[in-house]
Amino acid sequence: MPDSDLTDELELQEADEATDRAQPLHDNPLGNSRLPPTALSPLDNRRSIVQSALDAACKSGDLALTQSILAEHGEYLADQEDIENLLGLRAITAGSRGYADIVSCLLDHGAGCMPSVALFAGSKNSDVAATIRVFEVLFNHGLDLKDAPNVLSLVAGDDTQTPLLRYLLSKGADPDTLDDLDNLALELCDSDASIGILLDYGADTTHAKLLHWAVGISDDEKCIKQMEFVLGRGVDINARATYPGNCPPGSRVYAEGMRRTGNEGTALHWAVRGWYCAREVNRLARVKWLLEKGADKDILDNQGLKAIDYTSDQEIINLLSE
């Protein structure tokens, strides 16, 4: 909607209001008082028109219209009780589409919700260059990624976003940040490239279960390749899975975090059990590979069980009994 059309619509609205004022009020069937002919007040109608136009401008990437609405019709927005949220929601819309200039304009006019803008920008737009421009705007307006802990996990989990991942880390993102569900970005990586970038920026492998998750990759070739990669980056083949978060025992997040450790077993425990493995994977080949690389079959998990205690597969039992 061009700004001239918006002005015309507001003028028509004012004309309609003048006509309404000239009309007699409707009888109220519940009493002798009178009711106005419309449910919305004139001001609310104008606000609705302006907000709809602003929505359309933010969705289409029309910076000129966005600027014009805020400059010439801002009185229908500025007296809102929650202007930060009202403009912040539009910034989320623009940011998720990579419209950095509109995000900047809205932030200059008081938009809030920067952590949410960052989250949607990082997860909803496939144009990495445009997304980086959005983040440049957010950082220039004071974004602290500590206030948006889910961003790094989302970006790390998308192997098309490795340039964005590297960019965020270069801007000071903590590679060991936990998201709201106590996941580490390293655990959510979908590719060796993402894992490598995080490790290059100092990510700690102690709690990340990198080898454990590699064991569960459905494709056999990709599984072996990633296990070789993480071992080559210094992961301990005999490390037991741990819960990386800080939630107290008894909490839902703690319980789920502990469940994901598979009784705090080693990667060998996970391979034998098929923990987080698709049913059709070749567990025997993975167990054999781990043993050949030096996995210790006698380590106990937090239930006091060895890897062999989790299987009835005779071939795996024979392999672990050698």
C-alpha positions as CSV (number, residue, x, y, z in Angstrom):
1,M,0.0,0.0,0.0
2,P,1.6,3.3,-1.1
3,D,1.6,6.0,1.6
4,S,-0.9,8.1,-0.5
5,D,-3.3,5.2,-0.4
6,L,-2.9,5.0,3.4
7,T,-3.6,8.7,3.7
8,D,-6.7,8.3,1.4
9,E,-7.9,5.4,3.6
10,L,-7.5,7.4,6.8
11,E,-9.4,10.4,5.2
12,L,-12.2,8.1,4.1
13,Q,-12.3,6.7,7.7
14,E,-12.6,10.3,9.0
15,A,-15.4,10.9,6.6
16,D,-17.2,7.8,7.7
17,E,-16.9,8.9,11.3
18,A,-18.4,12.2,10.5
19,T,-21.3,10.5,8.8
20,D,-21.7,8.2,11.8
21,R,-21.8,11.2,14.1
22,A,-24.6,12.7,12.0
23,Q,-26.7,9.5,12.3
24,P,-29.0,8.8,15.3
25,L,-27.7,6.3,17.8
26,H,-29.2,2.8,17.7
27,D,-31.6,1.8,20.4
28,N,-30.2,-0.4,23.1
29,P,-32.5,-3.4,23.4
30,L,-31.3,-3.9,27.0
31,G,-32.3,-0.5,28.2
32,N,-33.0,3.2,27.4
33,S,-29.4,4.2,26.9
34,R,-27.9,4.5,23.4
35,L,-25.2,2.5,21.7
36,P,-22.7,3.7,19.0
37,P,-23.2,2.1,15.6
38,T,-19.7,0.4,15.6
39,A,-17.9,-1.7,18.2
40,L,-14.5,0.0,17.6
41,S,-13.8,3.6,18.5
42,P,-12.7,5.9,15.7
43,L,-9.2,6.0,17.1
44,D,-9.1,2.2,17.2
45,N,-10.2,2.0,13.6
46,R,-7.4,4.4,12.5
47,R,-4.9,2.4,14.5
48,S,-6.0,-0.8,12.8
49,I,-5.6,0.8,9.4
50,V,-2.1,2.1,10.2
51,Q,-0.9,-1.1,11.8
52,S,-2.1,-3.2,8.9
53,A,-0.2,-1.0,6.5
54,L,2.9,-1.3,8.7
55,D,2.5,-5.0,8.7
56,A,2.4,-5.1,4.9
57,A,5.4,-2.8,4.6
58,C,7.5,-5.0,6.9
59,K,6.5,-8.2,5.1
60,S,7.3,-6.8,1.7
61,G,10.5,-5.0,2.6
62,D,9.2,-1.6,1.7
63,L,11.5,0.7,3.7
64,A,10.1,4.0,2.3
65,L,6.6,3.1,3.3
66,T,7.8,2.0,6.7
67,Q,9.6,5.3,7.3
68,S,6.6,7.3,6.0
69,I,4.1,5.5,8.3
70,L,6.3,6.0,11.3
71,A,7.0,9.7,10.4
72,E,3.5,10.8,9.2
73,H,1.1,8.5,11.0
74,G,3.1,7.6,14.1
75,E,0.5,9.3,16.3
76,Y,-1.7,6.2,15.9
77,L,1.2,4.1,17.2
78,A,3.1,6.3,19.7
79,D,0.4,6.4,22.3
80,Q,0.1,2.7,22.6
81,E,1.0,1.3,26.0
82,D,3.3,-1.3,24.6
83,I,5.0,0.4,21.7
84,E,8.2,-1.6,22.2
85,N,6.3,-4.8,21.7
86,L,4.1,-3.5,18.9
87,L,7.1,-2.4,16.9
88,G,9.1,-5.4,18.1
89,L,6.7,-7.8,16.5
90,R,7.1,-6.0,13.2
91,A,10.9,-6.1,13.6
92,I,10.6,-9.9,14.0
93,T,8.6,-10.0,10.7
94,A,11.2,-7.9,8.9
95,G,14.2,-9.7,10.5
96,S,13.0,-13.1,9.6
97,R,12.9,-12.0,6.0
98,G,16.3,-10.4,6.0
99,Y,15.2,-6.8,5.8
100,A,17.9,-5.2,7.9
101,D,17.1,-1.6,6.9
102,I,13.5,-2.0,8.2
103,V,14.7,-3.6,11.4
104,S,17.1,-0.7,12.0
105,C,14.3,1.8,11.3
106,L,11.9,0.1,13.8
107,L,14.6,-0.2,16.5
108,D,15.3,3.6,16.0
109,H,11.7,4.2,16.7
110,G,11.7,2.2,19.9
111,A,11.1,-1.4,18.9
112,G,12.0,-4.0,21.6
113,C,12.2,-7.8,21.4
114,M,15.7,-7.9,20.1
115,P,16.4,-11.4,21.4
116,S,13.3,-12.6,19.5
117,V,14.3,-10.8,16.4
118,A,17.7,-12.5,16.6
119,L,16.1,-15.9,17.1
120,F,13.7,-15.6,14.1
121,A,16.4,-14.0,11.9
122,G,18.7,-16.9,12.6
123,S,16.2,-19.6,12.0
124,K,13.7,-18.4,9.4
125,N,15.8,-17.0,6.5
126,S,17.8,-18.9,4.0
127,D,19.7,-15.9,2.7
128,V,22.7,-16.0,5.0
129,A,24.2,-12.7,3.8
130,A,20.9,-10.9,4.5
131,T,20.7,-12.5,7.9
132,I,24.2,-11.4,8.8
133,R,23.2,-7.8,7.9
134,V,20.2,-8.1,10.3
135,F,22.6,-9.2,13.0
136,E,24.9,-6.3,12.3
137,V,22.0,-4.0,12.9
138,L,21.1,-5.8,16.1
139,F,24.6,-5.7,17.4
140,N,24.8,-2.0,16.6
141,H,21.7,-1.5,18.7
142,G,23.1,-3.4,21.7
143,L,22.1,-7.0,21.2
144,D,23.8,-9.3,23.7
145,L,23.6,-13.0,22.6
146,K,23.6,-14.0,26.3
147,D,19.9,-12.8,26.2
148,A,19.2,-15.0,23.2
149,P,20.8,-18.4,24.1
150,N,18.8,-20.4,21.6
151,V,20.2,-18.6,18.6
152,L,23.6,-20.5,18.5
153,S,22.0,-23.9,18.8
154,L,19.5,-23.2,16.0
155,V,22.3,-22.0,13.7
156,A,24.7,-24.8,14.5
157,G,21.9,-27.3,13.8
158,D,21.6,-26.1,10.2
159,D,24.5,-27.0,8.0
160,T,23.5,-24.3,5.5
161,Q,24.2,-21.7,8.1
162,T,27.9,-22.2,8.7
163,P,28.9,-18.7,7.5
164,L,26.4,-17.3,10.0
165,L,27.7,-19.6,12.8
166,R,31.3,-18.4,12.1
167,Y,30.1,-14.8,12.1
168,L,28.3,-15.0,15.4
169,L,31.3,-16.7,17.1
170,S,33.5,-13.9,15.7
171,K,31.2,-11.4,17.4
172,G,31.7,-13.0,20.7
173,A,29.0,-15.7,20.9
174,D,30.0,-18.3,23.6
175,P,30.5,-21.6,21.9
176,D,29.5,-23.4,25.1
177,T,26.2,-21.6,25.6
178,L,23.3,-23.7,26.8
179,D,20.0,-23.2,25.2
180,D,16.7,-23.2,27.1
181,L,16.6,-27.0,27.1
182,D,20.2,-27.3,28.3
183,N,21.5,-28.3,24.9
184,L,25.0,-27.4,23.8
185,A,25.4,-26.2,20.2
186,L,28.1,-28.9,19.6
187,E,25.5,-31.6,20.3
188,L,23.1,-30.2,17.7
189,C,25.6,-29.8,14.8
190,D,24.5,-31.4,11.6
191,S,27.9,-31.5,9.9
192,D,31.6,-31.8,10.6
193,A,32.0,-28.3,9.3
194,S,29.8,-26.9,12.1
195,I,31.5,-29.0,14.7
196,G,34.9,-27.8,13.5
197,I,33.9,-24.2,13.6
198,L,32.8,-24.4,17.2
199,L,35.9,-26.3,18.2
200,D,38.0,-23.7,16.4
201,Y,36.4,-21.1,18.6
202,G,37.2,-23.0,21.8
203,A,34.1,-25.1,22.4
204,D,34.6,-27.6,25.2
205,T,34.1,-31.2,24.3
206,T,33.9,-32.4,27.9
207,H,30.1,-32.4,28.1
208,A,29.1,-32.4,24.5
209,K,28.7,-36.2,23.8
210,L,30.1,-35.7,20.3
211,L,31.2,-39.3,19.8
212,H,27.9,-40.6,21.4
213,W,25.8,-38.6,18.9
214,A,27.9,-39.7,16.0
215,V,27.3,-43.3,16.9
216,G,23.6,-42.7,16.3
217,I,23.8,-41.3,12.8
218,S,21.6,-43.4,10.6
219,D,23.9,-43.5,7.5
220,D,26.7,-46.0,8.1
221,E,29.3,-44.1,6.0
222,K,28.4,-40.8,7.6
223,C,28.5,-42.3,11.0
224,I,32.0,-43.7,10.6
225,K,33.2,-40.5,9.0
226,Q,32.0,-38.3,11.8
227,M,33.3,-40.6,14.5
228,E,36.7,-40.5,12.9
229,F,36.5,-36.7,12.7
230,V,35.6,-36.1,16.4
231,L,38.3,-38.5,17.6
232,G,40.7,-36.6,15.4
233,R,39.7,-33.4,17.2
234,G,40.6,-34.8,20.5
235,V,37.4,-36.4,21.9
236,D,38.0,-39.1,24.5
237,I,36.7,-42.4,23.1
238,N,35.9,-43.6,26.6
239,A,34.3,-40.5,28.0
240,R,31.0,-41.1,29.7
241,A,28.0,-39.0,28.7
242,T,27.1,-36.2,31.2
243,Y,24.4,-33.7,31.7
244,P,25.8,-30.3,30.8
245,G,23.2,-28.1,32.4
246,N,22.7,-26.5,35.8
247,C,19.0,-27.3,36.5
248,P,18.5,-29.0,39.9
249,P,17.7,-32.6,40.3
250,G,13.9,-33.1,40.3
251,S,13.3,-30.5,37.6
252,R,11.9,-31.5,34.3
253,V,14.9,-30.2,32.3
254,Y,17.3,-32.0,34.6
255,A,15.3,-35.3,34.2
256,E,15.3,-35.0,30.4
257,G,19.0,-34.1,30.3
258,M,19.9,-37.1,32.4
259,R,17.7,-39.4,30.3
260,R,19.6,-38.2,27.2
261,T,22.9,-39.5,28.7
262,G,21.7,-43.1,28.5
263,N,22.6,-43.8,32.1
264,E,25.9,-41.8,31.6
265,G,27.3,-44.6,29.5
266,T,30.2,-44.4,27.0
267,A,29.8,-44.3,23.2
268,L,30.3,-48.0,23.3
269,H,27.3,-48.4,25.7
270,W,25.3,-46.3,23.2
271,A,26.4,-48.4,20.2
272,V,25.6,-51.7,21.9
273,R,22.2,-50.5,23.1
274,G,21.3,-48.7,19.9
275,W,20.7,-45.6,22.0
276,Y,19.3,-42.9,19.7
277,C,20.0,-45.2,16.8
278,A,17.5,-46.0,14.1
279,R,16.4,-49.6,14.3
280,E,17.9,-50.6,11.0
281,V,21.5,-49.4,11.6
282,N,24.4,-51.9,11.7
283,R,25.2,-51.8,15.4
284,L,27.7,-54.6,15.1
285,A,29.9,-52.6,12.7
286,R,29.9,-49.6,15.0
287,V,30.7,-51.6,18.1
288,K,33.6,-53.3,16.2
289,W,34.9,-49.9,14.9
290,L,34.9,-48.5,18.5
291,L,36.7,-51.5,19.9
292,E,39.3,-51.3,17.1
293,K,39.9,-47.6,18.0
294,G,40.5,-48.5,21.7
295,A,37.1,-48.3,23.4
296,D,37.2,-49.9,26.9
297,K,34.5,-52.5,27.1
298,D,34.8,-52.8,30.9
299,I,33.7,-49.3,31.9
300,L,30.5,-49.1,34.0
301,D,27.7,-46.7,33.6
302,N,25.7,-45.1,36.4
303,Q,23.7,-48.3,36.8
304,G,26.9,-50.3,37.3
305,L,26.5,-52.0,33.9
306,K,29.0,-52.7,31.2
307,A,28.2,-52.4,27.5
308,I,27.8,-56.1,27.2
309,D,25.0,-56.1,29.8
310,Y,22.7,-54.2,27.4
311,T,22.5,-56.7,24.6
312,S,21.1,-60.1,23.7
313,D,22.6,-60.0,20.2
314,Q,25.0,-63.0,20.2
315,E,27.3,-61.5,17.6
316,I,27.8,-58.4,19.7
317,I,28.2,-60.5,22.8
318,N,30.9,-62.6,21.1
319,L,32.7,-59.5,20.0
320,L,32.7,-58.0,23.5
321,S,33.8,-61.3,25.0
322,E,37.0,-61.6,23.0
